[in-house]
Amino acid sequence: MKIRYVLHNAYGTGGTIRTVVNQANAMCRTHDVEIASVYRTRDKPVFPLDERVRLVSLTDLRDDGSRWTDPQGTNSRFVRKTRRFRNPLPHRYDFRYKRWDPVVDTILVRYFRAQRDGVLVTTRPGLNLMSAWFAPSRLVRVGQDHMNLGTYKPALREAMLRAYPRLDAVTVLTEADLAAYRAALGHTGLRVERIPNGIPDRPAAPAGGRGRTVLAAGRLTPQKGFDLLVEAFGLVRERHPDWELAIFGEGRLRGGLTEQIKELGLGGHVHLRGMTRHLDRELARASVFALSSRFEGLPMVLLEAMDSGLPVVAFDCPTGPAEVVEDGVNGLLIPREDTAALAEGLCRLIEDAALRESFGRAARRTSARYEMPAVAESWERLFTELTAA
C-alpha cells in the first residue's frame, strides 16, 4: 500500500511533526511511505526518519513565502508579494495559510493529482480542506486533526464541517473530540475515528538519580501556557528554593518569557533550555512533569513523560490531559489556567517523594496503552478497510 503524509513543515519541531514522523516510521515496515513537506526551514529534519521513508520538499520555501536559503528578513522571490492579497481558497481560515501564495497552492494540488492510488493523509485543517476540494477521489483521503474541534475559530470550523464529508475519513486524538465531531457533522456519513498518538520504541535513558527539577517542553507559544507555569513556579520557589524549572523548546515568546523570569526574580530557578534531540534523557533526570497548556489535542510530550515514569501535574485543558491523567493515581489534574492551584499541585509532589514514586509507576502503566505497535495496528486497520471500500 502507498501512504503519503503531507505536513505543513516536516523540518520543524512541533508535536504534530513528531507524531506524523512516528507514524511513518512504523508504517514503512510493510508499506511504501512518503512524507511531503509543503514548506521547509532547515537543511535536515529534526526528528529522525527511518531510511525507508522518503522525504519530499514540495517548495523549498519558508512558510512566509521566502526561500529557506535566504537570510532571515530578505526576499529573493518576487511572487511572494502576492501574499499581500487575501487568499480566495477555502483553506484561508487556517492561520498557517491565511496569505495567498498561488505558486505554493498550485504545487500542492499538482502533488495531490500526481498520486495514482493509495492513501493520502493530510495533517492540519488547511491541508485537509485542500485535500477535500482538490485531491482526486481515486485516492483514499484521510484528514487528521492534531488539535481539537472546539479550539478553531468559527469561520475555519464552518469551512471544515462543510468540506470534511468529501473525505473518506477524519481521525481525532481523544474520545471528547470524537463526540464533538460526530455531533457537529450529524448524519453526513463521514467516518470519524479516534486514534491516539503513539509512543515509539526508544533507547533506554541512561540510569541515574532524578534531580530536583520540574520539566516542561513544547513550542514557546501562547497555547502552551509557559507564562502561567513561570508565574506558578514563582510561588513554588518561595517554599522550595532548591528546586528548578526547566522548559525545553523554542518559539516566538522566548523574549517575553525571558523578561518575565527576570521580573519575577527567577533567573537562577527557571531555565529556558532551548531545543534538545535527547528529551528522553532530560525526562530521566527530572522528578515532575508539568503541562500548562491552554488547549491541546493529545500532547505527545505528556505521553513521553509518563512513559519515562514521571508523575504529571497538568491543567485540565481541552482536550487530552483528562483522558490520560487520572487525578490522584498517575498525576494531578488542575483547573485550567489556575496558577495558584498549579503551584500547590507542584508543591504537593515536591514534598512527597513516595507519592512521586507511586504516581510514576502508575504513569508508566498508563503509557503502555499508547505504545506504537498498538496504535500502528489501528492505522493499518483503518487504511485497509477504507481501501477495500
Phi, psi and omega in degrees: 000138174269130178234123180242113175266137177242121180246148174302311180207099182288353183263004181270198189231010185285169180297324178299317181297313181299319181295315181292321176299318177300316178299312182299318180297327179283318186284338184289350179293334182229001183223164175275110190240137177223142171247125176254125180255119180295316181241174185210138182234357179202175184291316182231152178293154180285317185271136185292132178256139171302141183297343178277351178267122176279137175247122181242126174263116187286330187229338187056034178243154165286165182284357171270002176095356179270159177291139184292342177275350177288145171301144180306135178089358178252168184212105177261011184240108187296321185296345177302337181295342177296342181292352175290342184261156181288135179289123181276353185275161189294342182276006185295339183281345173284124187301337178288342187234023188289338177261146187272123171234094187299330179293314179297314180300318180295317179297319180296314180296320178298322177296314177305310188284344177283344180281124184274331180197183178096197185249130176251118183247116177254155202230010172204164187307314182300316179290322177299319179295318178297319178296317181300319186270332191235344179284143183292146183287351176291343178269152167277115187253117182241125176258129177259140172248113181263008176237234172205152189301324185290343183274347185279147178293153187307317182296318179291317180299319178297317178297320179296313183292333177284322187268327189301328177299347175283343177281168176275332179195155171233136178247144179233171188262337188226160176295324180297317180288327175301314179296321180296317179295315183295323178292320183287325183276340178063223186260050180278345181086359179291134177279121178241126183235146173261116174229113185286170171296152181244143178267118181283165173296135180227149175298147180300136178292148180300141181290151180163161181288154178274137182269179179274069187227132166264130184246142172220156182206146178154175177294141180279077181228164179304325182306319187282349172064030180292336174296323177292321180294317178298318178300315180296322183289338172300323176288322178297318183301327181297327180264335185222073183292349180268002178258154181233157174245126177245123180247120179257135178140167177230162178164178189289347180266009181303314181299315180295320179292322177300318180292320179297317179300318180294315182297326182273000180068034184254017186304325179268003186238332180242128186234126172271105191269356179073197181282151172218141174269001184231054181297328179301322178293321180292322177297324180292338181268342183274170180243338181216143174249135180243132175241114186247021188295148173280329174202159183208176164260266168224096192298122181300320183294331176295315179296320180295320179296317180292324177296334177275002178081024179267134170291150188242140166240116190224140169295139177278065183272162174277131348240182171109297185305318183292340178273350182243318183270116176265109188303126179083002180242303179241005180172192180234131174262129185245138176308137188302135176063018177267094186291326178295317179292324177297315178300318180296319178297318178298316180296323180301317179285322178301323186274357185224091181297324180294322178293320177301316181295317180296312179299320182298318177297317179294323179298320179295322177294319179298317184296338181300333180290345185248019179290146190302321180306316180291319180292318179298326177297323177295317177296318179302314182296316180297311182297320180294315181294319179293321179295317179296326182285000000 
